[in-house]
Amino acid sequence: MSSTSLAVLTKARAKFGKQLSERDYDNLLACQSVAEVMVYLKSHTHFASVLADVNERDVHRGRLEMLLRQNLFNEFETLCRYDSDVSSGFSQFIAEQLEVDQIIRFLILLSSNSTEKFIFQFPGFFAKHTEIDVNRLANAEDYDEFLSSLSSTPYYKLLKNYSPDENGKLPVSEIEMTLFGYVFKHLLELVLSKTKGQELEELKSMFFTINDYMIFSKILRFKKYYDMPPEKLKDNLFLRYTNISPKVLDRMCRAESTGEVFTIMQNSGAGRMINKIGYNYAGNIPPRVKYKLAKHNIHFSTNPSVVMISFMFTSETELMNIISLIEGIRYQLDRKRIKSLLIL
């Protein structure tokens, strides 16, 4: 292992060690307001330097989230700056995730005729990292103009077959699955083409398992919200890289209910992790599996690329937890309810 690779591995593990502990989450759950959350993050966690210049009395939830996202992006960019084809692919993966986040946010605003909010909430730090014409996107007034603003990006081809229904409603959930599926597929194909040996096997194991549960989650959602024939359902799944056997997959796609899908997956070899994680609803299973795998790899892998992408995944989970916690406190949800939403 080169000294550069060893330094990246060591740095990623050190950063992981500073992430929020269960005690931190308990203290955050005791907060009564977003301002109190900010004070705690600023005074007792690794976010102190990021929030040093922010006045907790004037903090807005959106501003706090933006600062934390910018910090996460900068940390990933720093880790990706070592000489490796895989690390450059990880850097692109990070940018694509943010692009998809912004596309989905715009479509949600478009559906509610509130697109004027888009530009004010856009993460300004990201403008120099994307090929999307942000101003043109922000000024789109309908789906056709939205598509046109993406014409020079790979997202145009993915989204051109979608359109609003007779009531002007967009299938945002389906679009979101398509876009994140594309981003995940892009990363996985890069990993498979640029790695070998134990590094390849570890990355394949992690990504194939994550994809297994993404497939499972998609089948559940399609069964619940769409009346779709089994073969068409399969066409919407990323089946090239999965541990799920064709027989189990076919049974899930032909199942009569979401309960039957759940039982089939749970009793299969690919679904063995369902009983090993805590979850409060089926859609919460894939991110919990992803976090469990990433945490394991950070502790036990000796491959820098595996540890680096695992740190990215745990960092994303930490940010999701903070956002869920802030939203829960903002809307005065029960403390136990908020904690059940966190991935610990």
C-alpha positions as CSV (number, residue, x, y, z in Angstrom):
1,M,0.0,0.0,0.0
2,S,1.4,3.4,-0.9
3,S,1.9,6.1,1.7
4,T,-0.8,8.2,0.1
5,S,-3.3,5.4,0.2
6,L,-2.4,4.7,3.8
7,A,-2.9,8.3,4.7
8,V,-6.4,8.4,3.1
9,L,-7.4,5.2,4.9
10,T,-6.1,6.6,8.3
11,K,-7.8,10.0,7.7
12,A,-11.1,8.4,6.8
13,R,-11.1,6.2,9.9
14,A,-10.1,9.2,12.1
15,K,-13.0,11.2,10.7
16,F,-15.4,8.4,11.2
17,G,-14.3,8.2,14.9
18,K,-15.4,11.8,15.3
19,Q,-18.9,11.3,14.0
20,L,-21.9,11.7,16.4
21,S,-22.1,9.0,19.1
22,E,-25.3,7.6,20.5
23,R,-24.8,9.9,23.5
24,D,-24.6,12.9,21.2
25,Y,-27.9,11.8,19.6
26,D,-29.5,11.5,23.0
27,N,-28.4,15.0,23.9
28,L,-29.7,16.3,20.6
29,L,-33.0,14.6,21.2
30,A,-33.3,16.5,24.4
31,C,-33.1,19.9,22.6
32,Q,-36.3,21.9,22.4
33,S,-35.5,24.0,19.3
34,V,-33.4,24.2,16.2
35,A,-31.3,26.8,17.9
36,E,-30.5,24.4,20.8
37,V,-29.5,21.8,18.2
38,M,-27.2,24.3,16.6
39,V,-25.6,25.2,20.0
40,Y,-24.9,21.6,20.8
41,L,-23.5,20.8,17.3
42,K,-21.4,24.0,17.6
43,S,-20.1,23.3,21.1
44,H,-19.7,19.5,21.4
45,T,-19.2,17.9,18.0
46,H,-16.9,17.8,15.0
47,F,-19.2,20.5,13.3
48,A,-17.8,23.2,15.6
49,S,-15.5,24.8,13.1
50,V,-18.2,24.7,10.4
51,L,-20.7,26.5,12.6
52,A,-18.2,28.8,14.4
53,D,-19.4,32.0,12.7
54,V,-23.1,31.2,12.8
55,N,-25.3,33.0,15.4
56,E,-27.5,30.4,16.9
57,R,-30.2,33.0,17.7
58,D,-30.7,33.8,14.0
59,V,-30.1,30.4,12.5
60,H,-32.6,29.1,10.0
61,R,-33.1,25.4,9.5
62,G,-32.4,25.7,5.7
63,R,-29.2,27.6,6.4
64,L,-28.0,25.1,8.9
65,E,-28.7,22.2,6.5
66,M,-26.9,24.0,3.7
67,L,-23.8,24.5,5.9
68,L,-23.7,20.9,6.9
69,R,-24.1,19.8,3.3
70,Q,-21.3,22.1,2.1
71,N,-19.1,20.7,4.9
72,L,-19.8,17.1,3.8
73,F,-19.1,17.9,0.2
74,N,-15.8,19.6,1.1
75,E,-14.7,16.6,3.2
76,F,-15.5,14.2,0.4
77,E,-13.6,16.4,-2.1
78,T,-10.6,16.4,0.1
79,L,-10.5,12.6,0.5
80,C,-10.9,12.1,-3.2
81,R,-7.8,14.1,-4.1
82,Y,-5.4,11.3,-4.3
83,D,-4.0,9.6,-7.4
84,S,-6.6,6.9,-8.2
85,D,-9.1,6.3,-11.0
86,V,-11.5,5.0,-8.3
87,S,-11.2,8.2,-6.2
88,S,-12.0,10.4,-9.2
89,G,-15.1,8.3,-9.8
90,F,-16.1,8.8,-6.2
91,S,-15.8,12.5,-6.7
92,Q,-18.1,12.3,-9.7
93,F,-20.5,10.2,-7.7
94,I,-20.7,12.9,-5.0
95,A,-21.4,15.6,-7.6
96,E,-24.1,13.4,-9.4
97,Q,-25.8,12.8,-6.1
98,L,-26.1,16.5,-5.5
99,E,-27.3,17.1,-9.0
100,V,-30.1,14.6,-8.6
101,D,-31.0,16.1,-5.2
102,Q,-31.5,19.5,-6.9
103,I,-33.4,18.1,-9.9
104,I,-35.8,16.3,-7.5
105,R,-36.2,19.4,-5.4
106,F,-37.0,21.5,-8.5
107,L,-39.6,19.0,-9.6
108,I,-41.3,19.0,-6.2
109,L,-41.4,22.8,-6.4
110,L,-42.7,22.7,-10.0
111,S,-45.5,20.4,-8.9
112,S,-46.6,23.0,-6.3
113,N,-46.0,26.0,-8.5
114,S,-43.3,27.3,-6.2
115,T,-40.2,27.2,-8.5
116,E,-39.3,30.8,-7.4
117,K,-37.9,29.2,-4.2
118,F,-35.5,27.0,-6.0
119,I,-32.7,29.5,-6.7
120,F,-32.8,30.9,-3.1
121,Q,-32.3,27.4,-1.7
122,F,-29.7,26.2,-4.2
123,P,-26.4,25.4,-2.6
124,G,-24.2,28.1,-4.1
125,F,-21.0,26.3,-3.4
126,F,-22.0,23.6,-5.9
127,A,-22.5,25.8,-8.9
128,K,-18.9,25.4,-10.1
129,H,-19.1,21.6,-9.8
130,T,-22.1,21.0,-12.1
131,E,-22.7,21.2,-15.8
132,I,-26.4,21.9,-15.3
133,D,-27.3,25.4,-16.3
134,V,-28.7,26.4,-12.9
135,N,-30.2,29.7,-14.0
136,R,-32.0,28.1,-17.0
137,L,-33.3,25.3,-14.7
138,A,-34.5,27.8,-12.1
139,N,-36.5,29.8,-14.7
140,A,-38.2,26.7,-16.2
141,E,-42.0,27.2,-16.0
142,D,-43.1,23.7,-17.1
143,Y,-41.8,20.2,-17.6
144,D,-40.8,20.8,-21.2
145,E,-38.7,23.8,-20.2
146,F,-37.3,21.8,-17.4
147,L,-36.2,19.0,-19.8
148,S,-34.7,21.6,-22.2
149,S,-32.6,23.0,-19.4
150,L,-31.1,19.5,-19.0
151,S,-30.6,18.8,-22.7
152,S,-26.7,18.9,-22.4
153,T,-26.7,16.4,-19.5
154,P,-27.1,12.6,-19.2
155,Y,-30.3,13.3,-17.2
156,Y,-32.2,14.4,-20.3
157,K,-32.3,11.0,-21.8
158,L,-33.4,9.4,-18.6
159,L,-36.3,11.9,-18.1
160,K,-37.6,12.6,-21.6
161,N,-40.1,9.8,-21.4
162,Y,-41.8,11.1,-18.3
163,S,-44.5,13.7,-18.4
164,P,-47.2,15.2,-16.1
165,D,-50.6,13.3,-16.0
166,E,-53.9,14.9,-17.0
167,N,-53.9,16.7,-13.6
168,G,-50.5,18.1,-14.1
169,K,-49.0,15.7,-11.5
170,L,-45.5,14.3,-12.0
171,P,-44.4,10.8,-10.9
172,V,-41.7,12.3,-8.7
173,S,-41.0,9.1,-6.7
174,E,-40.5,7.1,-9.9
175,I,-38.3,9.8,-11.4
176,E,-36.2,9.9,-8.2
177,M,-35.7,6.1,-8.3
178,T,-34.6,6.3,-11.9
179,L,-32.1,9.1,-11.3
180,F,-30.6,7.6,-8.2
181,G,-30.5,4.2,-9.9
182,Y,-28.5,5.8,-12.7
183,V,-26.0,7.4,-10.3
184,F,-25.5,4.1,-8.4
185,K,-25.1,2.2,-11.6
186,H,-22.5,4.6,-12.9
187,L,-20.5,4.3,-9.7
188,L,-20.8,0.5,-9.6
189,E,-19.7,0.1,-13.2
190,L,-16.6,2.3,-12.6
191,V,-15.7,0.3,-9.5
192,L,-16.0,-3.0,-11.4
193,S,-13.8,-1.7,-14.3
194,K,-11.1,0.0,-12.2
195,T,-10.5,-2.4,-9.3
196,K,-9.2,-6.0,-8.9
197,G,-8.4,-8.6,-6.3
198,Q,-9.6,-8.2,-2.7
199,E,-10.5,-4.6,-3.3
200,L,-12.8,-5.6,-6.1
201,E,-14.4,-8.4,-4.1
202,E,-15.1,-6.1,-1.1
203,L,-16.6,-3.4,-3.2
204,K,-18.7,-5.9,-5.2
205,S,-20.0,-7.4,-2.0
206,M,-21.0,-4.1,-0.6
207,F,-22.5,-2.7,-3.7
208,F,-24.3,-5.9,-4.7
209,T,-25.9,-6.1,-1.3
210,I,-26.9,-2.4,-1.3
211,N,-28.5,-3.0,-4.7
212,D,-30.3,-6.1,-3.5
213,Y,-32.2,-4.0,-1.0
214,M,-32.7,-1.2,-3.4
215,I,-34.4,-3.7,-5.7
216,F,-36.5,-5.0,-2.8
217,S,-37.5,-1.5,-1.9
218,K,-38.5,-0.6,-5.5
219,I,-40.6,-3.8,-5.8
220,L,-42.4,-2.9,-2.6
221,R,-43.1,0.7,-3.9
222,F,-44.2,-0.5,-7.3
223,K,-46.6,-3.0,-5.8
224,K,-48.0,-0.4,-3.4
225,Y,-48.5,2.4,-5.9
226,Y,-48.6,1.0,-9.4
227,D,-50.5,-1.8,-11.1
228,M,-47.6,-3.1,-13.2
229,P,-47.2,-6.5,-14.9
230,P,-44.2,-8.5,-13.6
231,E,-42.1,-8.2,-16.7
232,K,-42.6,-4.4,-16.9
233,L,-41.7,-4.2,-13.2
234,K,-38.5,-6.1,-13.9
235,D,-37.6,-3.6,-16.6
236,N,-37.5,-0.8,-14.0
237,L,-35.0,-2.7,-11.8
238,F,-31.2,-2.7,-11.9
239,L,-30.8,-6.4,-12.2
240,R,-27.3,-6.8,-13.7
241,Y,-25.5,-6.6,-10.3
242,T,-27.5,-8.5,-7.7
243,N,-27.3,-11.5,-5.4
244,I,-31.0,-12.1,-5.6
245,S,-31.7,-15.3,-7.6
246,P,-33.9,-15.1,-10.7
247,K,-36.4,-17.4,-9.0
248,V,-36.7,-15.2,-5.9
249,L,-36.9,-12.1,-8.1
250,D,-39.6,-13.6,-10.2
251,R,-41.6,-14.6,-7.1
252,M,-41.4,-11.1,-5.7
253,C,-42.4,-9.5,-9.0
254,R,-45.4,-11.9,-9.2
255,A,-46.4,-11.5,-5.6
256,E,-50.0,-10.4,-4.9
257,S,-49.1,-8.0,-2.0
258,T,-46.3,-6.1,-0.4
259,G,-46.6,-8.5,2.6
260,E,-45.8,-11.4,0.3
261,V,-42.9,-9.6,-1.3
262,F,-41.5,-8.9,2.2
263,T,-41.9,-12.5,3.3
264,I,-40.2,-13.8,0.1
265,M,-37.2,-11.5,0.5
266,Q,-36.9,-12.1,4.2
267,N,-36.7,-15.9,3.7
268,S,-34.1,-15.7,0.9
269,G,-30.3,-15.7,1.2
270,A,-30.1,-12.2,-0.2
271,G,-32.6,-11.0,2.5
272,R,-30.8,-12.3,5.5
273,M,-29.9,-8.9,6.9
274,I,-33.5,-7.9,7.4
275,N,-33.6,-9.7,10.7
276,K,-30.3,-8.2,11.8
277,I,-31.2,-4.5,11.6
278,G,-33.7,-2.4,13.5
279,Y,-36.2,-0.7,11.2
280,N,-39.6,0.9,11.6
281,Y,-40.9,0.6,8.1
282,A,-39.8,-1.3,5.0
283,G,-38.5,1.8,3.1
284,N,-36.1,2.3,6.0
285,I,-34.4,-1.0,5.4
286,P,-32.0,-0.1,2.5
287,P,-30.3,2.9,4.2
288,R,-29.9,0.8,7.4
289,V,-28.3,-2.0,5.5
290,K,-26.0,0.5,3.7
291,Y,-24.9,2.0,7.0
292,K,-24.3,-1.4,8.6
293,L,-22.1,-2.6,5.7
294,A,-20.2,0.7,5.6
295,K,-19.6,0.7,9.4
296,H,-18.3,-2.8,9.2
297,N,-15.9,-2.0,6.3
298,I,-14.5,1.0,8.0
299,H,-13.5,-1.1,11.0
300,F,-12.2,-4.2,9.1
301,S,-11.2,-3.4,5.5
302,T,-7.6,-2.7,4.6
303,N,-8.4,-1.2,1.2
304,P,-8.4,2.6,1.1
305,S,-11.1,2.8,-1.6
306,V,-13.4,0.6,0.5
307,V,-12.9,2.6,3.6
308,M,-13.3,5.9,1.8
309,I,-16.6,5.1,0.2
310,S,-17.8,3.5,3.4
311,F,-16.9,6.8,5.2
312,M,-18.9,8.7,2.6
313,F,-21.9,6.4,3.3
314,T,-21.7,6.8,7.1
315,S,-21.3,10.6,6.7
316,E,-24.4,10.8,4.5
317,T,-26.3,8.8,7.2
318,E,-25.1,11.2,9.9
319,L,-26.4,14.2,7.8
320,M,-29.8,12.4,7.2
321,N,-30.0,11.8,10.9
322,I,-29.4,15.5,11.8
323,I,-32.0,16.6,9.2
324,S,-34.6,14.1,10.5
325,L,-33.9,15.2,14.1
326,I,-34.2,18.9,13.2
327,E,-37.5,18.3,11.3
328,G,-38.8,16.2,14.2
329,I,-38.0,18.9,16.8
330,R,-39.3,21.6,14.5
331,Y,-42.7,19.9,14.2
332,Q,-42.7,18.8,17.9
333,L,-42.8,15.1,17.3
334,D,-42.5,12.7,20.3
335,R,-38.8,12.0,21.2
336,K,-39.2,8.3,20.8
337,R,-40.8,8.8,17.4
338,I,-37.8,11.0,16.3
339,K,-35.3,8.5,17.6
340,S,-37.0,5.7,15.6
341,L,-36.3,7.6,12.4
342,L,-32.5,7.8,13.1
343,I,-30.1,5.2,11.8
344,L,-27.7,4.5,14.7
